[in-house]
């Protein structure tokens, strides 16, 4: 095979041969973790976000489950290939080589949470603290809130631009059990407000600001079905409790006004409030009805652009069950939703809920999704493909990034071209050693560059 286009069978055979032959450097991820542990010795604030709180506060994280057992739930839909010619043999070979280099590259570091602030601007929370960058990771500024409790954990972070930020901090050894810290000068100084009603068993938290003044914070205790909701109307200088019976925090909360907000539980159920968090109801999403055998559908938090909104919906079924996925959109602020089928297999059965699937929405009609081939399942290596649409799902293209064997946990794009991803590295039998690497792209995902760690 030289310059001619590859047939589907050629692609399948080439991918199979390539991924089955790929072996990561045995000590690559171990060396990443060793450096990470050395750096964290000098830090007093430790991030709790590598666990479930990472899902609740930042972007949808992909927790890939091993596919076993017989699938359950609704029958699979026929999948129509996305509109793009098969990649050439040279492109496939280059992607696989780049993927091998990425997995051997020590320039990455484990990432707990991250968020996008602009085309080249982002924030990262890891075991070293809280950091921001304005130049795609060429330089990082540490803006970790100062605390006296050596066991303090930053549960969640929310930014509004590069200067205004809020952090929910758990202080297990202090009389101030939970505080909301805020900065208005890009982290040069912080102030904090304690929330005495929040106990020290808080495990998951999320915070959202509709504007610079009006914000909401939600807290859930471990394994509790309810959440506490607090609100502020002065930028976080003072907080008051709104509800003690809101749905549990899972993938987080998102408010667009002082009245309208959204929340997703840890099981992926979508809830909505229209009275500032006092009452919550479950909206009716299209496409997947209630099914006794497979449970209920799950959804990601909506990405909202005025009255227009976009979310990813996963059909009924558990993490190991068969599941379909679709994109839902609204043009009336969430009162009604329309479904859009995906012309490719999103492998929804590999994820616990839609909130954990690698889906990004830089605009109302611009969506991206990271998938992988179904070749090479006898090793952890999978060739990844990025699916992209710029017209609301009417036409999709398939992009082959330079990440041939790197799995993507989460994805976030500031524009159609500029985006960030967290990739999961894996080494060893059963992937006992794994680390999360931060990646950046400025060409719509065709090339990703490992970003050097903040510390």
Steps between C-alpha positions, in 0.01 A plus 500: 500500500661822387306805384160346420208548742454216742194281497323437833661156513845651440444747782379228736799278426751785530353626826490151643863434413609838632323509833577140580867578449504814710653466844550800725834559665476284816611773739350807327199553724696391808751778434217750461357395836842511670550859390148585605552361851828690540331827411208448736720462812546877518130574465246521779184516295406175335236462237210264562395537140664185362201311641134567448528876560684538170180413318292733714695816432688512175429323176348166429755236582502165325524204738534211261363170625610165368236362270383161630182297504206510266369845406158603621268786417360612163626351173784677326427744223662462162812714487576700187869584453590865551564689178872477436724276294702236680837632621807403303748242619757776557256698716419197710867416547579859600216506752617179661859625525380827654287308746799295609705817553219660700478204737878506553513876550570607857380854429151414627385477860192353668208742473209508743280774355542747218297767327531714190509880531580596142674382181835458681386555858415228749516407866618176656451353846728214598693377801731800472224760532303732272664648189405715201658552160433758229738359237405132456717382787827669407479673838292417806413729792417341833194658664426242772285645782700518827369281784627401844358148507765258360226255399289753311358385168385720214177331398402724213603810303303742284642784289344804336775628275863498609460720810184387679496153652339307786621183671311270737744379764446224757687550830470168689729607786362851545196655665419641158383178342422634153594837354445672169814694412494769233749715311435806285859564395600177331611324819730766643273516806214290633217551748291222651154447645419201719180299457421355845196309374721281282642205696840336477359197320451704184649303214380666179449868424430726205481876451356712219463873440236641270684833501765675707261548795252211502631153577395163637686223683378144559637236740428131543609261770628161395219264394232753589220555244463870587710814475526831680473806276636843593470828309674838492403829337817696579767299323556260788557735792194354672308175446159381615346153488232451236413131531592189694313262271643559154605200286844366590800659331656276239624660179440845645263797474469774240297822547419747223307751713391559857206267434601248234743219575587142412650209690609145422515231768770235530274258310467750216144620557437854380306743722386858451401785730314818403484658846863537599558147631201475736316237294637257242330289234617247243444624142376269229772428247419352157603174349531259792185417692482346847597135481452254782794278406759767431426783741479861389704709256792713619609841381791739512464853635361724225734739322288815474524791255212729586180311422695236307634197683676173420545182704601139444246233594583136563227239475389280790746245630782468750871540438536145367174492309422594144426869461420736217593866491360811332532878515202701627452870427263771621410838354272614782724490806434134578120489498511256208773289342563349157712190438779457244633154422873438468628356169764299680528261792565704816571177695267625771505160670854575618389790721299518819307807386489767232677744733813286478515475121764711313266759345577870444277788391688818398185644338129436461558319172860385551543166676794261537517142623800274559447138409726204434521214262375161607831350392773395739282416798743237627728779619421835658607674179222647285529725199298816570288696255354846554156559351406862432202695369459873447137505381309344787555139401383513138850408379784342695866458413746250641838631617796274574704679770863425575390290798497151361497312829396752763154484657318828562330553837353844443487767235438876503525749213498880526456540124463263207881493472633546854442222748636303790476135591596274788647171381538194715832318476515135599781253560516158654267203515149620570623862492592516869709809425313781329548873474309785338683718248390845384499560124438811286395549137472815288391338174171337590650182641719391213811545713515488879805613695577371853503798735774522759379470859430819695764423767 
